[in-house]
Amino acid sequence: MNRNHVFDSSGPDMRLRGTAQQLFEKYLQLGRDATSGGDRVMAESYFQHAEHYFRILNAMAQAAQAQQSQQPRRGGGNEDGEGEGGDLNGHGHSGLDGESNDTSDQRETVQ
């Protein structure tokens, strides 16, 4: 489901049609209007409908984020197509014998 998916909503007293974002905003406004008009029961009903579409929006955002994080990362390399060094965890490359090539290690000085 994408952000532009159109929903048919049968609210407490009318039918509405629109995207999840549009329906969320519309029910929120209807709830505010009912509150200012003194109808607390109808306001609560509208707010519950707004919450439903708010949850749909969150689910769509999480799905989009999960889909984006599964795509391979692009860019970040230099002109040769190589990265800046280090693995994906930010660690330096190590030599074949397992010792780190990191020069920040303290080394014993021979005099």
C-alpha positions as CSV (number, residue, x, y, z in Angstrom):
1,M,0.0,0.0,0.0
2,N,1.4,3.4,-0.9
3,R,0.8,6.9,0.5
4,N,-1.6,7.7,-2.3
5,H,-3.9,4.7,-1.7
6,V,-7.5,6.0,-1.5
7,F,-9.8,4.7,1.3
8,D,-13.6,4.7,1.5
9,S,-14.4,5.5,5.1
10,S,-17.9,5.2,6.6
11,G,-17.6,7.4,9.5
12,P,-20.2,7.8,12.3
13,D,-22.5,10.0,10.3
14,M,-21.1,10.2,6.7
15,R,-19.0,8.6,4.1
16,L,-15.6,10.0,3.3
17,R,-13.1,9.2,0.6
18,G,-9.4,10.1,0.5
19,T,-5.9,9.1,1.4
20,A,-5.0,8.1,4.9
21,Q,-3.5,11.5,5.5
22,Q,-6.5,13.3,4.2
23,L,-8.9,11.2,6.3
24,F,-6.8,11.6,9.4
25,E,-6.9,15.4,9.0
26,K,-10.6,15.5,8.2
27,Y,-11.6,13.3,11.2
28,L,-9.3,15.4,13.5
29,Q,-11.0,18.6,12.3
30,L,-14.5,17.0,12.7
31,G,-13.6,16.0,16.2
32,R,-12.4,19.5,17.1
33,D,-15.6,21.0,15.6
34,A,-17.8,18.6,17.6
35,T,-15.8,19.4,20.7
36,S,-16.3,23.1,20.2
37,G,-20.0,22.5,19.6
38,G,-20.3,20.6,22.9
39,D,-21.0,17.1,21.4
40,R,-18.4,15.1,23.4
41,V,-19.7,11.7,22.2
42,M,-19.5,12.6,18.5
43,A,-16.1,14.2,19.1
44,E,-14.8,11.0,20.7
45,S,-16.1,9.0,17.7
46,Y,-14.4,11.3,15.2
47,F,-11.1,11.2,17.2
48,Q,-11.2,7.4,17.2
49,H,-11.6,7.4,13.5
50,A,-8.7,9.8,13.2
51,E,-6.6,7.6,15.4
52,H,-7.3,4.6,13.1
53,Y,-5.9,6.5,10.1
54,F,-3.0,7.8,12.2
55,R,-2.1,4.2,12.8
56,I,-2.3,3.4,9.1
57,L,0.0,6.3,8.4
58,N,2.5,5.0,11.0
59,A,2.3,1.5,9.5
60,M,3.0,2.8,6.0
61,A,5.9,4.9,7.2
62,Q,7.4,1.9,9.0
63,A,7.0,-0.3,5.9
64,A,8.6,2.3,3.8
65,Q,11.5,2.7,6.2
66,A,12.0,-1.1,6.4
67,Q,12.0,-1.3,2.6
68,Q,14.5,1.6,2.3
69,S,16.8,-0.1,4.8
70,Q,16.8,-3.3,2.8
71,Q,18.0,-1.6,-0.4
72,P,21.7,-1.7,-0.9
73,R,23.5,1.5,0.0
74,R,24.8,3.6,-2.9
75,G,27.5,6.2,-3.0
76,G,29.9,7.1,-0.2
77,G,32.9,5.9,-2.3
78,N,35.7,7.8,-3.9
79,E,36.5,8.2,-7.6
80,D,37.9,4.7,-7.9
81,G,34.7,3.2,-6.6
82,E,36.3,2.3,-3.3
83,G,35.0,3.3,0.1
84,E,36.9,5.2,2.6
85,G,38.3,2.1,4.2
86,G,36.9,0.0,7.1
87,D,34.1,-2.4,7.0
88,L,30.4,-1.6,7.4
89,N,30.8,-1.5,11.2
90,G,33.4,1.3,11.0
91,H,36.3,-0.9,11.9
92,G,39.7,-0.7,10.2
93,H,40.8,-3.5,7.9
94,S,43.0,-6.1,9.5
95,G,46.0,-8.0,8.1
96,L,46.1,-11.6,7.1
97,D,47.4,-12.6,10.5
98,G,44.5,-11.0,12.3
99,E,46.4,-8.0,13.6
100,S,44.9,-4.6,13.1
101,N,46.6,-2.2,10.8
102,D,45.3,0.6,13.0
103,T,48.3,2.9,13.9
104,S,46.6,4.2,17.0
105,D,47.6,1.2,19.0
106,Q,50.3,1.8,21.6
107,R,53.5,0.0,20.5
108,E,56.6,-0.8,22.4
109,T,59.6,1.3,21.4
110,V,62.9,-0.3,20.9
111,Q,65.9,1.8,21.8
